[in-house]
Structures are given as C-alpha cells and as structure tokens.
C-alpha cells in the first residue's frame, strides 16, 4: 500500500484568504495603536500605510516562493534551497521560533493590561503570567486546530475592529470627535525618523502573513490561489487598520492613546455610538489570546521538530506518555516567555518580534532572487525583480537603530539567537556535525 507523504489539498481560495486575514489580524492593532501614536502624533495611520506598502514588497517574494515550492516549511525551506548551509537554515528556523515567543510575550503583556482590568484588577505582570500559565496548560493538554475554529476566531477579531470602524463612521455623521487630529503630525524624532520608527512598530500588526505560507501544502491550487489570497488579505487588513487608526486618533487624544495598554478600549468608552466596554474588552482578550496561543503552539512544535531531527539536543523531542504532547519543548518555550514578560513591555517585545522577522524577511527577499537560477516546470507567480530587491533593502533599513529602536531590543534579540547557537554547538558535541537538514521535517 502506498503511503501518503503530503498533506491533503483541501483549502480553496476563499478560505485561504480568510486564513491570511486571520493570521494578520490580532494582537498588533489591539495593543500597539497607542505606541505608534506616540511616535508620530495624531497621524498614526501614516506608519500603518507605509508598513503595508513595505510588507507588500516582501509578500511578493513569499508569493513567488510558495508557488515554486508549495510545502509547509516557510522561510527555513527557502533559505535551505537558496544557500544549502544547515547552520543558516537552523538559525532562520530558530529566529522564526523565537519571534513566535516574543510575539506571544507581547500579547501576554497586552492581555494583562487594561482589557483584563475591565473584569479584574491585577498588576499587568501578574495578569500576563497567569495568562501564560493558561496557554501552557492548553498547549500541554493538546489542541486540535480546525478550519471552523480559525474561521470563528477570525470573525471575532474582525468584528471587534468593525465595531471601531462603525464608531468612527457614526462619529463623522453626527460631528463628534476631531477629524483634524488625524492630520496632525508631531513625530518625536523629526519627520523621517518619526515615520521610520512608527513604521517599524506598526510592522508588527502585519507580520502574520508569514505564517500563512504553512498552508501552501494544503491549498488546492497554491500557484494561483496563494498570491491572490496573500495580497487580498494584506489589502483588506490594511484598509481595516487605516480605518481603525483614523477612528482612534479622531476620538481619543494622542497622549491618552500613548499611555494606554488598551487603546481601542479608550475609543469604545468615549464613543457616541454605545457599545458595552466589557464586551469589547472580551473580544480584545480573545484576539490577543489567540495570537499568543497560536504562537506558543508553533514555537513548542518547532523546537520538538528540531529535537526529533537531532538538530538540537534530543531531550526536546520528549513526548508526554499520556497527553502525547512535547512537554519538554513546551516548558522550554514558556520559560523563555516568562523571562521576556518579566523583563519587557508590550512595545519592546513587539519590536523584538519585528527585528527578528525583518532579518528573516531580508533573507527571504534575497533567497527569491538567488533561486531564480532554479526554475521549476510548473507555472507560478513571479515577482518583479525590483520588488524583493527593494524589500531586502527596506527590511535591513527598518532593522537598523536609526528607527529609534531601544538598545535593549537588540540585546534581547541577540541573547535569544545566541541561545540557538549554543544549542546547535552543544548538540554538535554529542551528535556530530549536521550535514543535511530538511526544513519540512522540523516544520510545526
């Protein structure tokens, strides 16, 4: 009997679009709108617009590579095919894994803030740690992801943002708020650096599209459907984010947004169109919680895959005898998350996520150009050469300190990557040199 070696191709274009949109929507806009406003003033929609344009450049590289290699492995697969250096492939996979943990940590800090305060009064750190405990419990017990669950969570997240947009439309109709504030531009470090810093932070709200490439192996026609779903999802998310950003700055002053850990809740509380703040807080908690849960699931399974393939110490491949979940990898990833939420704030943790993925994106943009020398027989979308070329430069520029990124962000990212390097070389002492690495075997 012939064994099935690939996933079933069951996801159509519309559901793929919803997955892409669902991957993008989430903790970013719910948690960071105020932080972006602190960079540029009232015109906080400007960094979101610039971030969308720059993200679209990298998206062209992903669209081409998914079409050429429709497998569920993402950036590590592309780096491996382009350069064939196991250590580089590992570092890319490890950076993606660590970006998931930093993203979940940022979401945990957001969870423990003002959205949770609508229901119970706890210090932010305490709320974040309790939340991480719940996420760890779900991760340990095991969770079965399905299309229906993803659709429901996407609709909940989107509904919350549509509530904000409806509030904005109502405010414009009745003459509430201050629309002129959305045109006030008061960057803290000058126009160019202010927008650059705000864009680097706003980029966090658009990063989810990278995860969607893991669905390529289950798409019915990835060569045609994925580019349309990817660009369509990015465009839809951008329109939603711009409308939300405009509404937020129109109804709430910049200083209140900047200092709030629940900026969109501030909008609901001052809106003329009544919507229960507690209900909105619950929606925000679900959106933020879903981001953290999915990222921690991804991170623990990626470490498990590395351990199973003996790329890192094999202890990480240990599976619980009754729950059949990778409990050592789960404890490893949650220990890192606890350290991060205990030492960082939402903005810094989100910025660390962005920094790690900007480096990955730069390599993906280079990889697509290198892999032009590896043609495939089937048709696939091909990015205009200038797009990934500019995308690589843009990613590197956004990763530089000129964005105003705090030095602690670079230190945090360096420590996280250094941990991966340490694991690699410790493993090499016991297992020997890794001469071949298949990213598909470590993909979550």
C-alpha positions as CSV (number, residue, x, y, z in Angstrom):
1,X,0.0,0.0,0.0
2,X,1.4,3.4,-1.0
3,X,1.9,5.8,2.0
4,X,0.6,9.4,1.8
5,X,3.6,11.7,2.1
6,X,2.0,15.1,1.7
7,X,-1.0,16.9,3.3
8,X,-4.4,16.7,1.6
9,X,-5.1,19.7,-0.7
10,X,-8.5,20.8,0.6
11,X,-8.2,24.6,1.2
12,X,-9.9,26.8,-1.5
13,X,-9.2,30.4,-2.4
14,X,-11.8,32.0,-0.2
15,X,-10.9,30.0,3.0
16,X,-7.2,30.7,2.2
17,X,-7.9,34.4,2.0
18,X,-9.7,34.2,5.4
19,X,-6.7,32.3,6.9
20,X,-4.3,35.0,5.6
21,X,-6.5,37.8,7.0
22,X,-6.9,35.9,10.3
23,X,-3.1,35.5,10.6
24,X,-2.6,39.2,10.2
25,X,-5.4,40.5,12.4
26,X,-4.9,40.0,16.1
27,X,-2.9,41.4,18.9
28,X,-1.0,44.1,16.9
29,X,-3.7,46.7,16.3
30,X,-5.4,46.0,19.6
31,X,-2.3,46.5,21.6
32,X,0.0,48.9,19.7
33,X,-2.1,51.6,18.2
34,X,-1.2,53.9,21.1
35,X,2.5,53.1,20.9
36,X,2.5,54.1,17.2
37,X,0.7,57.3,18.0
38,X,3.5,58.1,20.5
39,X,5.9,58.0,17.6
40,X,4.2,60.3,15.1
41,X,1.3,62.1,16.9
42,X,-2.3,62.2,15.7
43,X,-1.4,60.9,12.2
44,X,-0.9,57.4,13.4
45,X,-2.4,56.0,10.2
46,X,0.7,57.1,8.3
47,X,3.0,54.4,9.7
48,X,0.4,51.7,9.1
49,X,0.1,52.8,5.5
50,X,3.9,52.8,5.0
51,X,4.2,49.5,6.8
52,X,1.6,48.0,4.4
53,X,3.5,49.2,1.3
54,X,6.7,47.8,2.6
55,X,5.2,44.5,3.7
56,X,3.7,44.1,0.2
57,X,7.3,44.1,-1.2
58,X,8.3,41.1,0.9
59,X,4.9,39.5,0.2
60,X,5.9,39.3,-3.5
61,X,8.8,37.2,-2.6
62,X,6.7,34.8,-0.5
63,X,4.1,34.6,-3.3
64,X,6.7,33.5,-5.8
65,X,8.4,31.0,-3.4
66,X,5.2,29.4,-2.3
67,X,4.3,28.9,-6.0
68,X,7.6,27.3,-6.7
69,X,7.8,25.2,-3.6
70,X,4.3,24.6,-2.2
71,X,5.5,23.0,1.1
72,X,4.7,23.7,4.7
73,X,8.1,25.0,5.9
74,X,8.3,28.7,5.0
75,X,11.4,30.8,5.4
76,X,13.7,27.9,6.5
77,X,12.8,26.0,3.4
78,X,13.6,28.9,1.1
79,X,16.9,29.7,2.9
80,X,17.9,26.0,2.7
81,X,17.2,25.8,-1.0
82,X,18.9,29.1,-1.8
83,X,22.1,28.6,0.3
84,X,22.2,24.9,1.4
85,X,24.0,25.7,4.6
86,X,22.5,23.7,7.5
87,X,23.5,26.3,10.2
88,X,21.9,29.1,8.2
89,X,18.7,27.1,7.8
90,X,18.7,26.3,11.5
91,X,19.2,30.0,12.5
92,X,16.4,31.1,10.3
93,X,14.0,28.4,11.8
94,X,15.2,29.4,15.3
95,X,14.6,33.1,14.6
96,X,11.1,32.4,13.4
97,X,10.5,30.2,16.5
98,X,11.8,33.0,18.8
99,X,9.7,35.6,17.1
100,X,6.7,33.5,17.9
101,X,7.7,33.5,21.6
102,X,8.4,37.3,21.7
103,X,5.1,37.9,19.9
104,X,3.2,35.7,22.4
105,X,5.0,37.5,25.2
106,X,3.9,40.9,23.8
107,X,0.4,39.6,23.6
108,X,0.6,38.3,27.2
109,X,1.6,41.8,28.4
110,X,-1.3,43.3,26.4
111,X,-3.7,40.6,27.8
112,X,-2.7,41.6,31.4
113,X,-3.4,45.3,30.8
114,X,-6.5,47.4,30.6
115,X,-8.6,44.9,28.6
116,X,-8.3,42.5,31.5
117,X,-8.8,45.3,34.0
118,X,-12.4,45.6,32.8
119,X,-13.0,42.3,34.6
120,X,-10.5,42.0,37.4
121,X,-7.9,44.3,38.9
122,X,-4.4,42.7,38.7
123,X,-0.9,44.1,38.1
124,X,0.0,43.7,34.4
125,X,2.8,41.3,35.1
126,X,0.6,39.1,37.2
127,X,-2.1,39.0,34.6
128,X,0.4,38.2,31.9
129,X,1.9,35.3,33.9
130,X,-1.4,33.9,34.7
131,X,-2.3,34.1,31.1
132,X,0.9,32.3,30.1
133,X,0.0,29.6,32.6
134,X,-3.3,29.0,30.9
135,X,-1.7,29.0,27.5
136,X,0.8,26.4,28.7
137,X,-2.0,24.3,30.1
138,X,-3.9,24.3,26.8
139,X,-0.6,23.6,25.0
140,X,0.2,20.6,27.3
141,X,-3.3,19.1,27.2
142,X,-3.3,19.4,23.4
143,X,-5.4,21.3,20.9
144,X,-6.8,20.3,17.6
145,X,-6.9,23.1,15.2
146,X,-9.6,23.1,12.5
147,X,-10.8,25.4,9.8
148,X,-14.0,26.1,11.7
149,X,-12.1,27.2,14.8
150,X,-9.9,29.5,12.8
151,X,-12.9,31.0,11.0
152,X,-14.7,31.7,14.2
153,X,-11.7,33.4,15.8
154,X,-11.0,35.4,12.7
155,X,-14.6,36.6,12.7
156,X,-14.4,37.6,16.3
157,X,-11.2,39.5,15.8
158,X,-12.6,41.2,12.7
159,X,-15.9,42.0,14.4
160,X,-14.1,44.0,17.1
161,X,-12.3,46.1,14.6
162,X,-15.5,46.6,12.6
163,X,-17.1,47.9,15.8
164,X,-14.4,50.5,16.0
165,X,-14.9,51.5,12.3
166,X,-18.7,51.7,12.9
167,X,-18.0,54.0,15.8
168,X,-15.8,56.2,13.6
169,X,-18.5,56.4,10.8
170,X,-21.1,57.3,13.4
171,X,-18.8,60.0,14.8
172,X,-18.3,61.5,11.4
173,X,-22.0,61.5,10.6
174,X,-23.0,63.3,13.9
175,X,-20.0,65.5,14.0
176,X,-18.3,64.0,17.1
177,X,-14.5,63.8,17.6
178,X,-11.8,65.8,16.0
179,X,-11.0,64.5,12.4
180,X,-8.4,67.2,12.0
181,X,-6.3,65.5,14.7
182,X,-5.7,62.6,12.2
183,X,-3.7,65.1,10.1
184,X,-1.6,66.4,13.0
185,X,2.0,65.2,12.6
186,X,4.2,65.6,15.6
187,X,7.0,63.0,15.3
188,X,9.2,62.7,18.3
189,X,12.5,62.5,16.3
190,X,11.7,64.5,13.2
191,X,9.5,63.6,10.2
192,X,11.7,60.9,8.6
193,X,12.9,59.2,11.7
194,X,9.5,59.5,13.4
195,X,7.7,57.8,10.5
196,X,10.5,55.2,10.3
197,X,10.2,54.4,14.0
198,X,6.4,54.3,13.8
199,X,6.5,52.1,10.7
200,X,9.0,49.6,12.4
201,X,6.5,49.2,15.2
202,X,3.4,49.2,13.0
203,X,5.0,46.4,11.0
204,X,4.2,44.1,13.9
205,X,0.5,44.3,13.1
206,X,1.1,43.0,9.6
207,X,3.6,40.2,10.3
208,X,1.1,37.4,10.4
209,X,1.2,36.8,6.7
210,X,4.5,34.9,7.1
211,X,2.6,32.1,9.0
212,X,0.1,31.6,6.2
213,X,2.8,30.0,3.9
214,X,2.5,26.9,6.0
215,X,-0.9,26.3,4.4
216,X,0.6,26.0,1.0
217,X,0.7,22.3,1.2
218,X,-3.0,22.1,1.9
219,X,-4.2,24.6,-0.7
220,X,-6.0,23.2,-3.8
221,X,-4.1,25.4,-6.2
222,X,-1.3,27.3,-4.4
223,X,0.3,28.6,-7.5
224,X,-2.8,30.6,-8.4
225,X,-4.7,31.0,-5.2
226,X,-2.0,31.9,-2.7
227,X,-0.8,35.1,-4.4
228,X,-4.4,36.4,-4.6
229,X,-5.1,35.4,-1.0
230,X,-1.9,36.9,0.2
231,X,-2.3,40.3,-1.5
232,X,-6.0,40.3,-0.9
233,X,-5.5,39.6,2.8
234,X,-2.9,42.2,3.2
235,X,-5.0,44.8,1.4
236,X,-8.1,44.0,3.5
237,X,-6.1,44.2,6.7
238,X,-4.5,47.5,5.6
239,X,-7.9,49.1,4.9
240,X,-9.2,47.9,8.3
241,X,-6.2,49.1,10.1
242,X,-6.2,52.5,8.4
243,X,-9.9,53.0,9.3
244,X,-9.3,51.9,12.9
245,X,-6.3,54.2,13.2
246,X,-8.2,57.1,11.9
247,X,-11.1,56.5,14.3
248,X,-8.8,56.1,17.3
249,X,-7.0,59.3,16.7
250,X,-10.2,61.2,15.8
251,X,-11.9,60.3,19.1
252,X,-9.1,60.0,21.6
253,X,-6.2,62.4,22.2
254,X,-2.7,61.2,21.4
255,X,-1.4,61.3,25.0
256,X,-4.3,59.0,26.2
257,X,-3.6,56.6,23.4
258,X,0.1,56.6,24.0
259,X,-0.2,55.7,27.7
260,X,-3.0,53.2,27.4
261,X,-2.4,49.4,27.3
262,X,-5.9,49.0,25.8
263,X,-6.0,51.9,23.2
264,X,-9.1,50.6,21.4
265,X,-11.0,50.3,24.6
266,X,-10.4,54.0,25.1
267,X,-12.2,54.6,21.8
268,X,-15.2,52.5,22.9
269,X,-15.5,54.3,26.2
270,X,-15.8,57.8,24.6
271,X,-17.9,56.8,21.6
272,X,-21.3,58.3,20.9
273,X,-22.4,55.0,19.4
274,X,-22.8,52.9,22.6
275,X,-21.1,49.5,22.7
276,X,-20.6,47.7,26.0
277,X,-16.9,48.2,27.0
278,X,-16.8,44.8,28.8
279,X,-17.9,43.0,25.6
280,X,-15.3,44.8,23.6
281,X,-12.7,44.0,26.2
282,X,-13.7,40.3,25.9
283,X,-13.3,40.5,22.1
284,X,-9.9,42.1,22.5
285,X,-8.8,39.4,25.0
286,X,-9.9,36.7,22.6
287,X,-7.9,38.3,19.8
288,X,-4.8,38.8,21.9
289,X,-5.2,35.4,23.5
290,X,-5.5,33.7,20.1
291,X,-2.3,35.3,18.9
292,X,-0.4,34.1,22.0
293,X,-1.8,30.6,21.9
294,X,-1.1,30.0,18.2
295,X,2.5,31.4,18.5
296,X,3.3,29.3,21.6
297,X,1.9,26.2,19.9
298,X,4.0,26.9,16.8
299,X,7.2,27.5,18.9
300,X,6.9,24.4,21.0
301,X,6.3,22.2,18.0
302,X,9.2,23.7,16.1
303,X,11.6,23.0,19.0
304,X,10.1,19.5,19.2
305,X,10.8,19.0,15.4
306,X,14.4,20.2,15.9
307,X,14.9,17.8,18.7
308,X,13.3,14.9,16.8
309,X,15.6,15.5,13.9
310,X,18.6,15.8,16.3
311,X,19.4,19.4,15.3
312,X,19.2,20.4,19.0
313,X,19.5,18.1,22.0
314,X,17.1,15.2,21.6
315,X,15.6,15.8,25.0
316,X,13.4,18.4,23.4
317,X,11.7,15.6,21.4
318,X,10.4,14.0,24.6
319,X,6.7,13.4,24.5
320,X,4.4,13.0,27.5
321,X,3.2,9.3,27.7
322,X,-0.5,10.1,28.2
323,X,-1.1,13.5,26.6
324,X,1.3,12.9,23.6
325,X,2.4,16.5,23.7
326,X,6.1,17.7,23.6
327,X,6.2,18.7,27.3
328,X,10.0,19.4,27.5
329,X,9.7,21.8,24.5
330,X,6.6,23.4,26.0
331,X,8.4,24.0,29.3
332,X,11.4,25.4,27.4
333,X,9.4,27.9,25.3
334,X,7.2,29.0,28.2
335,X,10.3,29.5,30.4
336,X,11.7,31.9,27.8
337,X,8.3,33.6,27.6
338,X,8.1,34.1,31.4
339,X,11.6,35.7,31.3
340,X,10.5,38.0,28.5
341,X,7.2,39.2,30.0
342,X,9.1,39.7,33.3
343,X,11.7,42.0,31.8
344,X,9.9,43.7,28.8
345,X,7.0,45.8,27.9
346,X,4.5,45.4,25.1
347,X,6.3,47.9,22.8
348,X,9.8,46.4,23.3
349,X,8.6,42.8,22.9
350,X,6.7,43.7,19.8
351,X,9.8,45.5,18.5
352,X,11.9,42.4,19.2
353,X,9.5,40.3,17.2
354,X,9.7,42.8,14.3
355,X,13.5,42.9,14.4
356,X,13.8,39.1,14.3
357,X,11.4,38.8,11.4
358,X,12.9,41.7,9.5
359,X,16.1,39.8,9.4
360,X,14.3,36.7,8.2
361,X,12.4,38.7,5.6
362,X,15.6,40.2,4.3
363,X,17.0,36.7,3.7
364,X,13.7,35.6,2.1
365,X,13.9,38.5,-0.3
366,X,17.5,37.6,-1.2
367,X,16.6,33.9,-1.5
368,X,13.9,34.5,-4.1
369,X,16.5,36.3,-6.3
370,X,19.1,33.6,-5.8
371,X,16.5,30.8,-6.6
372,X,15.8,32.3,-10.0
373,X,18.6,30.0,-11.1
374,X,16.5,27.1,-10.0
375,X,13.5,27.1,-12.5
376,X,10.6,24.7,-12.0
377,X,8.5,23.1,-14.7
378,X,5.1,24.3,-13.4
379,X,3.7,27.8,-13.8
380,X,3.9,30.1,-10.7
381,X,3.7,33.8,-9.9
382,X,6.9,35.6,-10.4
383,X,7.6,38.8,-8.5
384,X,9.0,41.8,-10.4
385,X,12.7,41.7,-9.7
386,X,12.7,45.2,-8.2
387,X,10.2,44.3,-5.5
388,X,12.2,41.8,-3.5
389,X,15.4,43.7,-4.2
390,X,13.8,46.9,-2.6
391,X,12.2,44.7,0.0
392,X,15.5,43.3,1.2
393,X,17.0,46.8,1.5
394,X,13.9,48.1,3.3
395,X,13.9,45.2,5.8
396,X,17.6,45.9,6.6
397,X,16.9,49.6,7.0
398,X,14.0,49.0,9.3
399,X,16.2,46.7,11.4
400,X,18.8,49.5,12.0
401,X,19.0,51.6,15.1
402,X,18.1,54.7,13.1
403,X,14.4,53.7,13.6
404,X,14.9,54.8,17.3
405,X,14.6,51.2,18.5
406,X,15.9,50.9,22.0
407,X,19.2,49.2,22.6
408,X,17.5,46.6,24.9
409,X,15.6,45.3,21.9
410,X,18.9,44.5,20.1
411,X,20.3,42.9,23.2
412,X,17.2,40.8,23.8
413,X,17.2,39.6,20.1
414,X,21.0,38.8,20.3
415,X,20.5,36.8,23.5
416,X,17.7,34.8,22.0
417,X,19.7,34.0,18.9
418,X,22.8,33.2,20.9
419,X,20.7,30.6,22.8
420,X,20.1,28.9,19.5
421,X,23.7,29.0,18.6
422,X,24.6,27.5,22.0
423,X,22.1,24.7,21.5
424,X,23.4,24.0,18.0
425,X,27.0,23.6,19.2
426,X,26.1,21.7,22.4
427,X,24.2,19.3,20.2
428,X,27.1,19.0,17.8
429,X,29.4,17.8,20.6
430,X,27.1,14.9,21.3
431,X,25.6,14.1,17.9
432,X,28.3,15.3,15.5
433,X,28.2,17.6,12.5
434,X,24.9,18.2,10.7
435,X,25.5,17.8,7.0
436,X,21.9,17.8,5.8
437,X,18.8,19.5,7.2
438,X,15.3,19.1,5.8
439,X,13.2,22.1,7.0
440,X,9.9,20.1,6.2
441,X,10.8,17.7,9.0
442,X,11.1,20.3,11.6
443,X,8.1,22.4,10.4
444,X,5.3,22.6,13.0
